[in-house]
């Protein structure tokens, strides 16, 4: 099935999220590459992200440089949550 926009995709793949998809559908749609950093810990986001497809890993670096996963966002979720409330 071919979708003309991300709202159609969301409604078809997660119909329970129709209101969220319609709300976020009014804003600009961005695509990111796999492993691309979209937000750093010291960045101040200009808004929130609504994830349509794929997964986003939120992590911190420990004192010895190890990557510690704190959250994995999946489709039909939004982040950073603190900016959503």
Buried (B, 14 or more C-beta within 10 A) or exposed (E): EEEEEBBBBBBEBBEEBEEBBEEBBEEEEEEEEEEEEEEEEEEEEEEBBBBBEEEBEEEEEEEEEEEEEEEEBEBBBBBBEEEEE
